[in-house]
């Protein structure tokens, strides 16, 4: 089995959400959210917002001078 790592961006975020919905409970992959359990639309939007703020909006690390 080959694994390919891809940068998380707006193109790959829906793929990450799909994988989370297919294989995990919301509280396993993001901070808890009040409201009904399961992958409700508010939870899906919270998942996207969480990853946008924590991964997509974070600048890539710069390499140390050699």
Residue pairs with C-beta under 8 A, 6 or more apart in sequence:
6 12
8 16
8 51
8 55
8 56
9 56
10 56
13 48
13 51
13 52
13 56
16 51
17 44
17 47
17 48
20 26
20 29
20 30
20 39
20 47
21 39
21 44
25 37
25 38
26 33
26 37
26 38
26 39
26 43
26 47
29 47
30 43
30 46
30 47
30 50
31 46
31 50
33 42
33 43
33 46
35 42
35 43
